[in-house]
Amino acid sequence: MNRRGAETRRIAGAVARGFSASLRLGGLALFASSLYLNPAFACPFCTALKPTLCERRETAAVVVLAEFVSGTEKVKTFRVHRSLSEKPWSGKETIEVAVDWQGKPGALAVLFGDGEPDAPPERLEWSAVGVNETSFAYLAQAPSLRKKGEERLAYFVRFLEHADATVADDVYQEFGHAPLEEVAKIADRLPFAKMREWLADREIPQERKGFFGVALGLATKEDDRRENLAVLQRVMDAKESDFRAGFDGVLGGYLLLAGEKGLAVIGQRYFADKQAAEGDVRHAISAVRFFYEHDRKIDRERFREALRPLVERPEFASAAILDLARWKDWSLAAKVAGLYDAKGYPQPSTREAVVAYLLACPERGAADARADIRRRDPEGAAAAELKVAPNAPRSPR
């Protein structure tokens, strides 16, 4: 194993073990989990995840390949061709099931029957996925969930952005559910040249580009790393007027490749620049949180320095305050306390973030500031404390 590959696996493993729900921080009630990390295993930049076909195949009581015959609005008749379950199909040749189905007679579908393993077909809850020869073969040959992660992912690599839409979507779901540590183990098998093209292809669903972006950052070979970094920089430099789904993954991949210099660029471009687009800033916050959790070589103070300017921006102050508390940056305690009811800062989010920060801060001045807030706004302060951190440790009075 080369040194670069070992390092990539190490940092990806740190993400898989320590990355918490705080990356998805949307409500201040998540403050406790943002301070005390819980493991999160899926790709941190993949969205709209749903069960994969393999997951459905292996959790269903019955899975069969069937041909649509006829049906009414409520009930559809299928002719069963073969079983995809471990046990053979023992039911009738044709079955009537209540499924959402728009196919024409003769069309193929995989039927999933959920319920007790020995229940008759009429007692199962059925769902259907339309397939053709390609997508059926893909599912039939897909490895079991019991196999090791890297063994399974090696199968799915060749189907990334497959021409068959069902296959392409399911492969994205497979990688989205996979621990980033497992993806890093097969990084040398990823089609980086194609991924670079897909990242710039407007025909590719935008939400998938978060995965492509962070995956480019997992490259271990110097040529790939150099070319991947150049592409990610071009995406960052492109002027877009709309919200860029997946842009957080692009920034995450950029940070993996650019390291501390990249962190400084992100800080200047998105946090210090008050003209930066709101969507880009929010993506940058997510990317920096991600990078903070996995890269232990960079001085923690560099992350704090990068994020502090956001406290000056009302629309981002709440998120920034919570992150600074999670990162144990108490240098802004007095400033943060002064934002409790500051004009122009949105409420109640700012008030709750300030209380959360002061609750976590171990310094004496934080306890005094909290006491002052309680005197000025006893009901509001009590409500904020209950909401953001009902069980968090209190600093001494």
VMD Tcl script that draws the C-alpha trace (Angstrom):
set ca {
  {0.00 0.00 0.00}
  {1.52 3.36 -0.98}
  {1.75 6.21 1.51}
  {-0.86 8.34 -0.28}
  {-3.32 5.46 -0.37}
  {-2.82 4.71 3.31}
  {-3.35 8.37 4.22}
  {-6.51 8.60 2.13}
  {-7.91 5.51 3.81}
  {-7.02 6.89 7.23}
  {-8.81 10.18 6.78}
  {-11.81 8.55 5.13}
  {-11.97 6.13 8.04}
  {-11.99 9.03 10.46}
  {-14.99 10.47 8.63}
  {-16.85 7.17 8.76}
  {-16.17 6.74 12.47}
  {-16.60 10.28 13.70}
  {-18.69 12.34 11.32}
  {-21.95 13.31 12.99}
  {-25.39 14.55 12.17}
  {-24.07 18.06 12.75}
  {-23.09 18.15 9.06}
  {-26.79 18.28 8.26}
  {-27.33 20.95 10.91}
  {-30.66 22.48 10.22}
  {-32.19 22.96 13.65}
  {-30.65 24.15 16.86}
  {-32.05 21.16 18.73}
  {-29.16 19.26 17.16}
  {-26.69 21.15 19.30}
  {-26.10 18.23 21.64}
  {-25.19 15.90 18.80}
  {-22.96 18.58 17.31}
  {-20.90 18.58 20.51}
  {-20.94 14.85 21.20}
  {-20.33 13.09 17.92}
  {-22.36 10.11 16.83}
  {-21.14 8.01 13.92}
  {-22.72 8.55 10.51}
  {-21.81 6.08 7.86}
  {-23.20 7.21 4.53}
  {-21.63 9.62 2.05}
  {-21.91 13.04 3.74}
  {-22.69 14.81 0.46}
  {-25.22 12.41 -1.08}
  {-28.86 13.41 -1.00}
  {-32.28 11.84 -1.53}
  {-31.06 8.45 -0.42}
  {-33.54 5.60 -0.55}
  {-33.23 1.83 -0.13}
  {-31.19 0.24 -2.89}
  {-32.52 -2.59 -5.01}
  {-30.18 -4.97 -3.19}
  {-31.48 -3.81 0.18}
  {-35.03 -4.32 -0.99}
  {-34.15 -7.71 -2.46}
  {-32.63 -8.96 0.77}
  {-35.22 -7.58 3.18}
  {-38.31 -8.65 1.25}
  {-40.05 -11.95 2.01}
  {-40.50 -12.66 -1.70}
  {-38.81 -11.21 -4.80}
  {-39.80 -12.34 -8.28}
  {-39.32 -11.38 -11.89}
  {-42.75 -11.09 -13.44}
  {-44.46 -10.01 -16.64}
  {-47.39 -7.63 -16.54}
  {-50.55 -9.16 -18.00}
  {-53.43 -6.82 -17.25}
  {-55.00 -4.84 -14.48}
  {-57.41 -2.33 -13.08}
  {-56.63 0.89 -11.26}
  {-56.29 -0.99 -7.98}
  {-55.16 -4.52 -8.86}
  {-52.59 -5.71 -11.39}
  {-52.08 -9.23 -12.72}
  {-48.55 -10.51 -13.30}
  {-47.17 -13.77 -14.64}
  {-44.27 -14.95 -12.48}
  {-41.14 -16.05 -14.36}
  {-38.57 -16.72 -11.66}
  {-37.63 -16.03 -8.07}
  {-34.82 -13.75 -6.97}
  {-35.19 -14.83 -3.36}
  {-33.08 -17.54 -1.78}
  {-36.06 -19.88 -1.79}
  {-37.86 -20.80 -5.03}
  {-41.26 -19.41 -5.92}
  {-43.99 -21.78 -4.72}
  {-47.02 -19.70 -5.55}
  {-49.32 -19.64 -8.57}
  {-48.06 -18.85 -12.05}
  {-50.09 -15.64 -12.08}
  {-50.70 -13.37 -9.11}
  {-52.87 -10.34 -8.48}
  {-51.23 -7.58 -6.45}
  {-52.02 -3.99 -5.52}
  {-49.06 -1.99 -6.83}
  {-48.43 1.38 -8.42}
  {-47.70 0.30 -11.99}
  {-47.86 2.14 -15.31}
  {-46.30 -0.43 -17.65}
  {-47.88 -1.95 -20.71}
  {-48.82 -5.65 -21.08}
  {-45.67 -7.71 -21.63}
  {-43.46 -5.32 -19.66}
  {-41.17 -6.85 -17.05}
  {-41.08 -5.93 -13.39}
  {-39.36 -7.05 -10.23}
  {-42.00 -7.51 -7.55}
  {-41.03 -7.13 -3.89}
  {-43.34 -8.73 -1.34}
  {-42.77 -7.45 2.19}
  {-44.09 -9.26 5.22}
  {-43.67 -12.54 7.05}
  {-41.44 -15.01 5.16}
  {-44.05 -17.77 5.12}
  {-47.07 -15.56 4.48}
  {-49.15 -16.27 1.35}
  {-48.85 -13.70 -1.51}
  {-52.18 -12.08 -0.71}
  {-50.94 -11.15 2.78}
  {-47.78 -9.47 1.59}
  {-47.36 -5.77 0.84}
  {-46.18 -5.52 -2.76}
  {-44.22 -2.95 -4.72}
  {-42.91 -3.06 -8.28}
  {-39.88 -1.76 -10.18}
  {-39.95 -1.84 -13.95}
  {-36.93 -3.57 -15.49}
  {-35.54 -4.65 -18.82}
  {-32.94 -7.30 -19.61}
  {-30.11 -4.96 -18.63}
  {-31.45 -3.76 -15.30}
  {-32.67 -7.22 -14.35}
  {-29.27 -8.77 -15.05}
  {-27.65 -5.98 -13.03}
  {-29.83 -6.77 -10.00}
  {-29.67 -10.55 -10.39}
  {-25.86 -10.49 -10.38}
  {-25.43 -7.80 -7.72}
  {-23.50 -9.13 -4.70}
  {-25.18 -9.86 -1.41}
  {-25.14 -7.36 1.40}
  {-23.29 -9.99 3.39}
  {-20.15 -9.44 1.33}
  {-17.52 -6.93 2.43}
  {-18.14 -3.35 1.42}
  {-15.19 -3.01 -0.92}
  {-16.07 -6.28 -2.66}
  {-19.59 -5.04 -3.30}
  {-18.53 -1.58 -4.45}
  {-16.08 -3.08 -6.94}
  {-19.10 -4.59 -8.71}
  {-20.99 -1.31 -8.86}
  {-18.08 0.83 -10.13}
  {-18.58 -0.30 -13.72}
  {-22.23 0.75 -13.65}
  {-21.68 4.37 -12.56}
  {-23.81 6.64 -14.79}
  {-24.99 3.65 -16.81}
  {-27.17 4.38 -19.84}
  {-30.06 2.58 -18.16}
  {-31.66 5.12 -15.82}
  {-32.79 2.51 -13.27}
  {-29.26 1.14 -13.01}
  {-27.61 4.57 -12.85}
  {-29.89 5.74 -10.06}
  {-29.46 2.57 -8.04}
  {-25.66 2.67 -8.31}
  {-25.70 6.23 -7.00}
  {-27.79 5.00 -4.07}
  {-25.29 2.18 -3.44}
  {-22.36 4.60 -3.23}
  {-24.42 7.09 -1.28}
  {-25.15 4.51 1.41}
  {-21.57 3.24 1.52}
  {-19.15 4.43 4.22}
  {-16.64 6.81 2.71}
  {-13.93 4.60 4.19}
  {-15.08 1.74 1.95}
  {-15.17 3.99 -1.12}
  {-11.60 5.07 -0.35}
  {-10.50 1.43 -0.39}
  {-11.47 1.13 -4.05}
  {-10.43 4.64 -5.05}
  {-7.92 3.37 -7.59}
  {-10.75 1.62 -9.43}
  {-12.93 4.71 -9.75}
  {-13.21 6.13 -13.30}
  {-11.78 9.54 -12.47}
  {-11.54 10.67 -16.10}
  {-15.25 10.01 -16.58}
  {-16.10 11.54 -13.23}
  {-14.37 14.74 -14.24}
  {-16.56 14.83 -17.35}
  {-19.72 14.01 -15.42}
  {-19.05 16.84 -13.00}
  {-19.23 19.33 -15.87}
  {-22.06 17.57 -17.74}
  {-25.34 19.45 -17.33}
  {-27.27 16.32 -18.31}
  {-26.11 14.51 -15.18}
  {-28.54 14.97 -12.26}
  {-27.10 17.73 -10.12}
  {-27.63 15.93 -6.83}
  {-25.20 13.16 -7.89}
  {-22.37 15.62 -8.31}
  {-21.78 15.87 -4.58}
  {-20.61 12.27 -4.61}
  {-18.49 12.75 -7.73}
  {-16.87 15.81 -6.17}
  {-15.84 14.16 -2.92}
  {-14.85 10.96 -4.75}
  {-12.39 12.94 -6.87}
  {-10.77 13.98 -3.63}
  {-10.08 10.35 -2.72}
  {-7.59 9.85 -5.55}
  {-4.20 8.48 -4.46}
  {-2.19 8.74 -7.68}
  {-0.48 12.09 -8.20}
  {-1.62 12.49 -11.83}
  {-5.24 11.88 -10.84}
  {-4.97 14.22 -7.87}
  {-3.56 17.02 -10.00}
  {-6.19 16.68 -12.73}
  {-9.03 16.23 -10.25}
  {-7.98 19.35 -8.35}
  {-7.92 21.39 -11.57}
  {-11.46 20.29 -12.45}
  {-12.79 21.02 -8.98}
  {-11.23 24.48 -9.10}
  {-12.92 25.16 -12.44}
  {-16.27 24.17 -10.99}
  {-15.66 26.49 -8.04}
  {-14.69 29.36 -10.34}
  {-17.76 28.98 -12.57}
  {-20.31 31.73 -12.06}
  {-23.69 30.19 -11.31}
  {-26.80 32.15 -10.46}
  {-28.80 29.20 -9.16}
  {-28.37 27.07 -6.05}
  {-25.81 24.37 -6.87}
  {-26.93 21.01 -5.52}
  {-23.90 18.89 -4.73}
  {-21.56 21.86 -4.50}
  {-20.70 20.92 -0.90}
  {-19.25 17.65 -2.22}
  {-17.20 19.57 -4.78}
  {-15.78 21.71 -1.99}
  {-15.23 18.64 0.18}
  {-13.23 16.97 -2.59}
  {-11.29 20.19 -3.14}
  {-10.33 20.32 0.54}
  {-9.21 16.68 0.47}
  {-6.82 17.54 -2.34}
  {-5.76 21.09 -1.45}
  {-5.43 20.71 2.32}
  {-4.61 23.75 4.46}
  {-4.16 26.01 1.44}
  {-7.61 25.01 0.26}
  {-9.06 25.79 3.67}
  {-7.61 29.29 3.46}
  {-9.15 29.74 0.00}
  {-12.57 28.60 1.23}
  {-12.34 30.97 4.18}
  {-11.48 33.98 2.05}
  {-13.82 33.22 -0.84}
  {-16.96 32.21 1.02}
  {-16.70 33.26 4.67}
  {-14.82 36.55 4.58}
  {-16.39 37.81 1.35}
  {-19.79 39.27 2.22}
  {-20.76 39.20 -1.46}
  {-20.48 35.40 -1.69}
  {-23.73 33.71 -2.74}
  {-25.74 32.40 0.19}
  {-26.04 28.90 -1.28}
  {-22.30 28.68 -1.85}
  {-21.59 29.78 1.71}
  {-23.88 27.12 3.14}
  {-22.20 24.48 1.01}
  {-18.81 25.74 2.17}
  {-19.87 25.45 5.81}
  {-20.82 21.79 5.26}
  {-17.54 21.08 3.47}
  {-15.42 22.66 6.20}
  {-17.29 20.72 8.89}
  {-16.53 17.56 6.97}
  {-12.86 18.46 6.59}
  {-12.55 19.40 10.26}
  {-13.68 15.94 11.31}
  {-11.25 13.92 9.24}
  {-8.04 15.89 8.83}
  {-6.03 15.92 12.04}
  {-2.81 17.24 10.50}
  {-4.07 20.80 10.19}
  {-3.97 23.00 13.27}
  {-7.54 23.29 14.64}
  {-7.04 27.03 14.95}
  {-6.95 27.34 11.15}
  {-10.54 26.09 10.99}
  {-11.67 28.48 13.69}
  {-9.98 31.41 11.98}
  {-11.69 30.55 8.70}
  {-15.16 30.40 10.21}
  {-15.14 33.38 12.60}
  {-16.08 36.00 9.97}
  {-19.49 34.35 9.59}
  {-20.47 35.53 13.07}
  {-20.59 39.02 11.53}
  {-23.14 37.89 8.93}
  {-26.63 37.60 10.44}
  {-27.88 34.95 8.00}
  {-25.04 32.57 8.91}
  {-24.33 33.55 12.50}
  {-26.39 30.80 14.14}
  {-24.64 27.98 12.30}
  {-21.22 29.56 12.81}
  {-21.76 30.06 16.53}
  {-22.72 26.42 16.99}
  {-19.73 25.21 15.03}
  {-17.36 27.40 17.01}
  {-18.83 25.96 20.21}
  {-18.36 22.43 18.90}
  {-14.77 23.32 18.01}
  {-14.26 24.79 21.51}
  {-13.47 28.27 20.27}
  {-14.25 30.53 23.22}
  {-12.37 33.56 21.89}
  {-15.63 35.20 20.77}
  {-17.57 34.64 24.00}
  {-18.21 38.33 24.67}
  {-19.12 39.03 21.06}
  {-21.44 36.05 20.86}
  {-23.20 37.05 24.07}
  {-23.85 40.50 22.59}
  {-25.73 38.96 19.65}
  {-28.52 37.51 21.82}
  {-30.94 40.24 20.84}
  {-28.82 42.15 18.32}
  {-30.71 44.13 15.71}
  {-30.81 42.51 12.29}
  {-30.00 39.01 13.53}
  {-32.84 36.53 12.90}
  {-34.77 35.26 15.89}
  {-35.22 32.86 17.57}
  {-32.33 31.06 15.86}
  {-29.66 33.56 16.95}
  {-30.91 33.70 20.52}
  {-30.86 29.90 20.77}
  {-27.39 29.63 19.22}
  {-26.03 32.20 21.68}
  {-27.49 30.33 24.64}
  {-26.12 27.04 23.34}
  {-22.64 28.54 22.97}
  {-22.70 30.06 26.45}
  {-23.93 26.81 27.98}
  {-20.96 24.97 26.54}
  {-18.37 27.65 27.25}
  {-16.35 26.81 30.41}
  {-15.16 30.35 31.03}
  {-16.48 32.40 33.95}
  {-17.51 35.24 31.69}
  {-19.93 32.93 29.86}
  {-21.79 32.13 33.08}
  {-22.03 35.83 33.88}
  {-23.30 36.61 30.37}
  {-25.91 33.86 30.67}
  {-27.05 35.19 34.02}
  {-27.39 38.66 32.50}
  {-29.48 37.28 29.65}
  {-31.71 35.45 32.14}
  {-32.30 38.69 34.03}
  {-33.19 40.58 30.85}
  {-35.25 37.84 29.23}
  {-36.06 35.06 31.73}
  {-38.75 33.35 29.65}
  {-36.83 33.53 26.38}
  {-33.60 32.31 27.93}
  {-35.31 29.38 29.65}
  {-37.06 28.37 26.44}
  {-33.82 28.57 24.46}
  {-31.94 26.44 27.00}
  {-34.63 23.79 26.99}
  {-34.70 23.63 23.22}
  {-31.03 23.60 22.30}
  {-29.43 21.49 24.99}
  {-31.78 20.10 27.64}
  {-29.13 17.69 28.95}
  {-25.92 19.58 28.14}
  {-23.49 20.23 31.00}
  {-23.86 23.69 32.51}
  {-20.88 25.87 33.15}
  {-20.40 26.95 36.80}
  {-22.08 30.12 37.99}
}
mol new
graphics top color blue
foreach p $ca { graphics top sphere $p radius 0.5 }
foreach p [lrange $ca 0 end-1] q [lrange $ca 1 end] { graphics top cylinder $p $q radius 0.2 }
display resetview
